[in-house]
Amino acid sequence: MKSTLTKGQENVVSVTMTIPANEATSAYNTAANRISQHINIDGFRKGKAPRAVVERHVGVDRIQHEALEILLPKYLGQAVYDNKLDVITQPAITSYKFETGKELEVTFEVETRPEVTLGSYKGLEVKAEVPAADDGAFDKALEGFLMQHSTMDLVLDRASKESDTVVFDFDGTCNGEMIQGGSAKNYALDLAHSNFIPGFAEQLVGHSINDEFDIQVTFPEDYHDEKLKGQPATFAIKLREIRERVLPELTDDFVKKSSRFSTVDELKADIQDYIDKQRESLKKSSAENVVFKSIVESSVVDVPQRMIQREIASLKADYQQRLAYQGMDWNQFLQSQGGEDSFTKNLAVDAKTRIKNSLIIDKISKEEKISVEQSDFSEKITQISGAYGVAPQDMLKQFGQNPDFLQSLSQQIVNDKVRNFLIENNTIEYVEVSPNKEAVEA
């Protein structure tokens, strides 16, 4: 087979290939025979009609199309291989000249991977910012564990405090009129974490059960109801219950009953281990981001508009699927984003960045001969199945026959291996950043 290549715009390549006459004729005859086995022709049993009769019955075009389906899987792949094309789209047939007994000429277009000119990606010296260690992280985590097993006990012998949860009835009025939706019975409110109008929760402090009193508040200027914006309001309150959160005593017996650990020391060790791993994960993520940002800035990639449009379509489809799952309306979402044009424009920026990053990762993987091994797949499947609480073999059975899933998984593995390679082959200085952005070397 012979082929000639013509380069077009935006990495589109046109390839014309010439298939030998005997191959084309053989495929044409095979196609005619296949078709004859599935149609009824008067005077002939299925599959026994001569080729000329089949041609008159179904037309030459249909037989040629069938013959092309026989030939093209082999010859398209051969043409791509012979011309060393790094394709990113399926070949699209643009024309063909099919005459029985003559060479078959087929022209197809395919989009190739954009050229990437890498900047420096090894031997870099960069600084990565990481949050300063939170001295209170351990105490917060331990308190969170105790909070999960706390109780809300009824208080009878004192007034309400800022840390309590209170249950009350209320009726709200504004300018002498009842507020729509401003009344409720037996409403429970955590006074320490209130999302009510500013000043409301504070005025519930210091009252006892069965107290009846009024609360005076002013609605914020940015309140969603136009009638209530900036308006003073009165809420008549009847306090029904006061409850305080009681934390359990931290003992070995409590830990054994409420966790997978046997002692307080084991629980504390696990909390500290989790905090340490989270911090290491943050450091690694920060280092990856700063190294990769440096590489992207020094690399040259001309991303074709076709690729960007495909990525935009893919991102939109993902958004629509997630919103549908959440029960949200697509058109309302677009309105919240300033309209479809504005949303698409923002997506275009994200799409170009994603494509550029992906192309650079692929280029580095080829330069460094980073590949995906069977052990990589097994490890990744084990990680994913563990996160979902599914046996690895069940996940393999479920997704093993899904080419899209396997391709996505393969790309994830390559991404991870490239990022690990970049961490190992560049010098990173970690700089701790406190909440007020004062940086110190880690």
Number of C-alpha atoms within 10 A of each C-alpha: 13 12 17 13 15 10 12 11 8 16 18 19 18 20 22 20 22 19 19 15 17 14 15 25 20 16 20 26 16 17 21 26 19 16 19 24 14 10 15 15 16 8 8 12 12 16 18 13 20 12 18 11 14 21 17 9 13 14 12 17 11 14 23 23 14 18 22 20 13 17 17 16 10 10 17 20 12 16 21 16 11 13 12 9 15 14 16 12 13 12 19 13 16 12 12 16 13 21 15 15 14 15 19 21 19 21 20 18 21 20 24 16 18 19 15 17 13 17 14 13 18 15 12 16 11 14 16 21 21 23 18 18 14 12 8 8 13 15 14 12 16 15 12 12 16 18 14 11 12 15 14 13 13 13 16 12 9 11 15 23 19 17 14 22 24 28 18 22 17 20 18 21 16 19 11 9 9 15 17 10 8 12 16 11 13 14 14 15 18 16 21 13 12 14 11 10 12 12 14 17 19 14 15 24 16 11 18 21 19 12 12 15 14 15 17 13 18 17 19 14 12 10 13 10 9 10 11 18 14 14 15 14 19 19 21 15 20 21 21 18 19 25 20 19 14 13 15 13 11 12 12 15 12 16 19 14 10 13 11 10 16 16 17 16 13 14 19 16 12 13 18 17 12 14 17 13 12 12 17 13 12 15 19 18 15 19 25 19 14 16 23 19 13 15 20 20 11 14 16 15 17 13 19 17 12 13 19 21 16 12 19 21 16 13 17 15 12 12 14 17 14 12 14 12 9 9 9 13 11 14 12 10 16 15 12 11 14 10 13 14 11 13 16 19 12 13 19 19 12 16 22 20 15 13 17 21 18 13 18 22 21 18 18 19 18 11 10 11 9 16 13 15 10 8 9 16 16 13 13 17 19 17 13 14 17 12 9 9 9 12 13 18 13 11 15 17 10 10 13 13 10 11 10 11 12 15 11 11 17 18 16 14 19 20 18 13 18 21 22 13 18 21 19 12 14 16 16 20 14 20 18 19 18 15 9 6 11 10 16 13 13 14
